[in-house]
Amino acid sequence: MSRTGCLICTHKKADEINARLINKSRSGESFQTIADYFRLSKTTLMNHYNGNPDKNESSHISELLLKSEDAKDALRADNTFAEYQRAKARIEDLSKKTYDLLAKAEAEEDHKACIGYIRECRGQEGELREQRKLLAELEGKLATQPQVNITLNAEWIELRTLIIKALEPYPQAREAVVNALP
């Protein structure tokens, strides 16, 4: 079967079929589910995806689709790096401005000007703090996901107590479980 003779390669929804085949490991969709959805046979779908060794054929999945996930990952990495570089440049710029204003405030004899410079520095310090936080997140130094401590969870404490109580008739098992639990 050539690619032009492949029912899937010539299907009007070939791109959608290929996308679902490529993402099936993430989505958990089976060949049968995809085949049923597009009213195709599972064998035809599997031969398109895996190739048909009986006919010495390789997979018909487009290399562009296979590479598209890598391209998306690379683009996300490029965007993250560009954002990191912009954040770092903003931090450096704000830091320089802040120190310049502080130096100018110290050199000024005019107390009103000093107060204005100090206020400006304080305003920039808030922005600088936000940029440092973003930079720490991008560098992976600051966790943005909530941390859950299961050992303090009331449901876990209740479950642990029930397990230990259920093992009272089996002292060795109970001791092993107590030692293994957090």
Secondary structure, DSSP 4 states (H G I P E B T S, - for coil): --GGG-TTTTSTTHHHHHHHHHTHHHH---HHHHHHHHT--HHHHHHHHH--GGGT----S-HHHHHHHHHHHHHHHHHHHHHHHHHHHHHHHHHHHHHHHHHHHHH---HHHHHHHHHHHHHHHHHHHHHHHHHHHHTT-S--SPP--GGG-HHHHHHHHHHHHHTTT-HHHHHHHHHH--
